[in-house]
Amino acid sequence: MNNIITKFFASLLAYRVANKKKRFSAIGHFSEGLAPARGKIQWGYIDKENQEILPFKYDIAEPFYNNIARAGLYGKSMKINKQGSECL
């Protein structure tokens, strides 16, 4: 239970720090140095310095795990790597 609470507050803190300029409507939790973030409409990935790493083009984006994240693009679910390339 403490782990869930810790992750919640860490994500909330990351959101507030990264979103000082209101660039994002939502930010997921950081995993492997990146976090999914939603711009005005679509999702992309940012680093801890609030820099865009993968473009904001995804319909949905999940955190990375073992260098792979699940994302959705044009209604298609896929797995991507940290360079944004689709993985099989």
C-alpha positions in Angstrom: 0.0 0.0 0.0 2.8 2.4 0.9 4.4 1.8 -2.6 1.1 2.8 -4.3 0.8 6.0 -2.2 4.5 6.9 -2.8 4.0 6.4 -6.6 0.9 8.6 -6.5 2.6 11.5 -4.7 5.7 11.1 -6.8 3.6 11.4 -10.0 1.7 14.4 -8.6 4.9 16.1 -7.7 6.4 15.3 -11.2 3.3 16.7 -12.8 3.4 20.0 -10.8 7.1 20.5 -11.5 7.0 19.6 -15.2 3.8 21.5 -15.8 4.8 24.9 -14.4 4.1 26.5 -17.8 0.8 24.6 -18.4 2.2 22.8 -21.4 0.6 19.5 -20.5 -2.9 18.5 -19.7 -1.7 15.3 -18.0 1.6 13.6 -17.2 2.0 9.9 -16.3 4.6 8.6 -13.9 8.3 8.6 -14.9 9.7 5.2 -15.7 13.2 4.6 -17.1 13.7 8.3 -17.4 10.6 9.1 -19.5 7.0 9.9 -18.8 4.0 9.9 -21.0 2.6 13.4 -21.3 -0.5 14.8 -23.0 -0.3 18.0 -24.8 -3.5 19.8 -26.0 -4.9 16.6 -27.7 -2.3 13.9 -28.2 0.3 12.1 -26.1 4.1 12.0 -26.3 7.0 11.4 -24.0 9.1 13.8 -21.9 12.2 13.5 -19.8 12.8 14.8 -16.3 14.0 18.1 -17.7 10.6 18.6 -19.3 12.0 18.2 -22.8 10.0 16.4 -25.5 11.7 13.1 -26.4 9.0 11.5 -28.5 6.6 13.7 -30.4 3.0 14.3 -29.3 1.3 12.2 -31.9 -0.1 9.2 -30.0 -3.8 8.7 -29.1 -2.7 7.0 -25.9 0.7 6.3 -24.2 1.8 4.2 -21.3 5.0 4.3 -19.2 8.1 2.4 -20.4 8.9 -1.0 -18.9 12.1 -2.9 -20.1 12.6 -0.2 -22.7 9.2 -0.8 -24.3 6.0 1.1 -24.0 2.5 0.5 -25.3 1.1 3.4 -27.4 -1.9 3.9 -29.7 -1.8 5.6 -33.0 -4.7 6.0 -35.4 -6.7 3.5 -33.3 -3.9 0.9 -33.6 -2.3 -0.4 -30.4 1.5 -1.0 -30.7 4.7 -1.4 -28.7 7.3 1.3 -29.2 11.0 1.7 -28.1 12.5 4.8 -26.7 13.3 6.0 -30.2 9.6 5.8 -31.2 10.1 2.8 -33.5 7.4 0.1 -33.5 8.5 -3.2 -31.9 7.2 -6.6 -32.8 
